[in-house]
Amino acid sequence: MAETATLARPYAEAAFRVADAGGTLAAWSGTLRTLAQVVAHPDMQECIAKYDLTRAQLQELFLSLSPGDLTAEAKNFVHLLIEYDRLTLLPDIFAQFETLKNEREGVVDAQITTAFALEDVQLASLVADLEKRFKRKINPQVSIDRDLIGGVRVAVGDEVIDGSVRGKLDAMAAGLLAS
């Protein structure tokens, strides 16, 4: 939903600025990932939606379910989110934070879809080729789709490289229909 993304953006940017200034991008990334998982848990969602908890009670509950090694800054961030009824935005905040972090580090996500599981050597070779092509570090996210029949389909940003058998068959079918 675009509205949640819009609401989450200033919080993600604020967290990013704090993490970047402190040289703690990786630590904040891990913290936000964990906090997003806690808030996304169905039991936590139920507590937020169904129970009439005060902000202090919600904060106490949420922090008790979060890892004990939260920094003071992270606790203040949680307090701020609760104060402005934005706690449920944590998954969106985390996603936007990761995008900002990846941009800073020169990393781009690549959605790699294959018909069969790739061996580590095959994946490393594919990632190396993609890094040469895009001139950036690649963060591969691999999934399997048997409908591809064979080959690989890669999506990096809005660019798609379809080297799958299914993609080639579809292209041949379109070419035959156009003739």
C-alpha positions as CSV (number, residue, x, y, z in Angstrom):
1,M,0.0,0.0,0.0
2,A,1.4,3.3,-1.1
3,E,0.1,5.1,2.0
4,T,2.1,2.9,4.4
5,A,5.2,3.4,2.3
6,T,4.7,7.2,2.5
7,L,4.2,7.1,6.2
8,A,7.2,4.9,6.8
9,R,9.6,7.0,4.6
10,P,10.5,9.7,7.1
11,Y,11.1,7.1,9.9
12,A,13.3,5.0,7.6
13,E,15.3,8.1,6.5
14,A,15.7,9.2,10.1
15,A,17.0,5.8,11.2
16,F,19.3,5.7,8.2
17,R,20.7,9.1,9.0
18,V,21.4,8.1,12.6
19,A,22.9,4.8,11.5
20,D,25.0,6.3,8.7
21,A,26.3,9.1,11.0
22,G,27.3,6.6,13.6
23,G,28.8,4.1,11.2
24,T,26.3,1.5,12.4
25,L,24.3,0.6,9.2
26,A,24.7,-3.1,9.6
27,A,23.7,-3.0,13.3
28,W,20.7,-0.9,12.6
29,S,19.7,-3.2,9.7
30,G,19.8,-6.2,12.0
31,T,17.8,-4.3,14.7
32,L,15.2,-3.1,12.3
33,R,14.9,-6.6,10.8
34,T,14.3,-8.1,14.3
35,L,11.8,-5.3,15.3
36,A,9.9,-5.8,12.0
37,Q,9.6,-9.5,12.7
38,V,8.3,-8.9,16.2
39,V,5.7,-6.5,15.1
40,A,4.7,-8.7,12.2
41,H,4.0,-11.7,14.5
42,P,0.3,-12.5,14.5
43,D,0.1,-12.4,18.3
44,M,1.7,-9.0,18.4
45,Q,-0.7,-7.8,15.7
46,E,-3.6,-9.0,17.8
47,C,-2.3,-7.2,20.9
48,I,-2.0,-4.0,18.9
49,A,-5.4,-4.3,17.2
50,K,-7.6,-5.8,19.9
51,Y,-6.4,-4.8,23.3
52,D,-6.8,-1.4,24.7
53,L,-3.2,-1.0,25.9
54,T,-1.7,2.3,26.9
55,R,1.3,3.5,25.0
56,A,3.5,2.6,28.0
57,Q,2.0,-0.9,28.2
58,L,2.5,-1.4,24.5
59,Q,6.1,-0.2,24.7
60,E,6.8,-2.5,27.7
61,L,5.3,-5.5,25.9
62,F,7.0,-4.8,22.7
63,L,10.4,-4.2,24.2
64,S,10.0,-7.4,26.3
65,L,9.5,-9.4,23.1
66,S,12.5,-7.7,21.4
67,P,16.1,-8.7,21.9
68,G,17.6,-7.5,25.1
69,D,20.6,-5.8,23.4
70,L,18.7,-2.9,21.9
71,T,20.7,0.3,22.0
72,A,19.2,3.4,23.7
73,E,18.7,4.9,20.2
74,A,16.7,1.9,19.1
75,K,14.6,2.0,22.2
76,N,13.9,5.7,21.6
77,F,13.0,4.9,18.0
78,V,10.5,2.3,19.2
79,H,9.1,4.8,21.7
80,L,8.7,7.4,18.9
81,L,6.9,4.9,16.7
82,I,4.5,4.0,19.6
83,E,4.0,7.6,20.5
84,Y,2.8,8.4,17.0
85,D,0.9,5.1,16.4
86,R,3.4,4.0,13.7
87,L,4.7,0.8,15.3
88,T,2.9,-1.4,12.6
89,L,5.0,0.4,10.0
90,L,8.2,-1.3,11.1
91,P,8.2,-3.8,8.2
92,D,7.9,-0.9,5.7
93,I,10.5,1.1,7.6
94,F,12.9,-1.8,7.5
95,A,12.4,-2.3,3.7
96,Q,13.0,1.3,3.0
97,F,16.0,1.4,5.3
98,E,17.5,-1.6,3.4
99,T,17.0,0.2,0.1
100,L,18.8,3.3,1.4
101,K,21.6,1.1,2.9
102,N,22.0,-0.8,-0.3
103,E,22.3,2.5,-2.3
104,R,24.9,3.8,0.1
105,E,26.9,0.6,-0.2
106,G,26.5,0.2,-3.9
107,V,24.5,-2.9,-3.6
108,V,21.5,-3.9,-5.8
109,D,19.1,-6.7,-5.1
110,A,18.7,-9.3,-7.9
111,Q,15.7,-11.6,-8.0
112,I,17.0,-14.8,-9.5
113,T,14.4,-17.4,-10.5
114,T,15.6,-20.8,-11.7
115,A,13.9,-24.0,-12.7
116,F,16.1,-26.0,-10.5
117,A,18.3,-25.3,-7.4
118,L,21.7,-23.8,-8.2
119,E,24.8,-25.2,-6.8
120,D,27.0,-22.7,-4.9
121,V,29.6,-22.6,-7.7
122,Q,26.8,-21.8,-10.3
123,L,25.3,-19.1,-8.2
124,A,28.7,-17.5,-7.5
125,S,29.5,-17.5,-11.2
126,L,26.1,-16.0,-12.1
127,V,26.5,-13.3,-9.4
128,A,30.0,-12.5,-10.7
129,D,28.7,-12.1,-14.2
130,L,25.8,-9.9,-13.0
131,E,28.2,-7.7,-11.0
132,K,30.3,-7.1,-14.1
133,R,27.2,-6.2,-16.1
134,F,25.7,-3.9,-13.6
135,K,29.0,-2.6,-12.1
136,R,27.6,-3.0,-8.6
137,K,27.6,-5.5,-5.9
138,I,24.7,-8.0,-6.2
139,N,22.6,-9.2,-3.4
140,P,21.0,-12.4,-4.8
141,Q,17.6,-13.6,-3.8
142,V,17.0,-17.0,-5.3
143,S,13.7,-18.7,-5.8
144,I,12.7,-21.8,-7.8
145,D,9.9,-21.9,-10.4
146,R,9.5,-25.3,-12.1
147,D,7.4,-23.6,-14.8
148,L,10.5,-22.0,-16.3
149,I,11.4,-25.6,-17.5
150,G,15.1,-24.7,-17.6
151,G,17.5,-21.7,-17.4
152,V,17.4,-18.5,-15.3
153,R,15.3,-15.4,-15.1
154,V,17.0,-12.4,-13.4
155,A,15.3,-9.1,-12.3
156,V,17.5,-6.3,-11.2
157,G,15.5,-3.2,-10.5
158,D,13.3,-2.7,-13.6
159,E,15.6,-4.6,-15.9
160,V,14.7,-8.3,-16.6
161,I,17.0,-10.8,-18.2
162,D,15.0,-13.9,-19.2
163,G,17.2,-16.8,-20.2
164,S,14.6,-19.4,-19.3
165,V,13.3,-22.1,-21.6
166,R,9.8,-20.8,-20.9
167,G,10.8,-17.3,-21.9
168,K,12.3,-18.5,-25.2
169,L,9.3,-20.6,-26.0
170,D,7.0,-17.7,-25.4
171,A,9.2,-15.5,-27.6
172,M,9.0,-18.1,-30.4
173,A,5.3,-18.4,-30.1
174,A,4.9,-14.6,-30.3
175,G,7.1,-14.6,-33.3
176,L,5.1,-17.3,-35.1
177,L,1.8,-15.5,-34.3
178,A,3.2,-12.2,-35.7
179,S,4.2,-13.9,-39.0
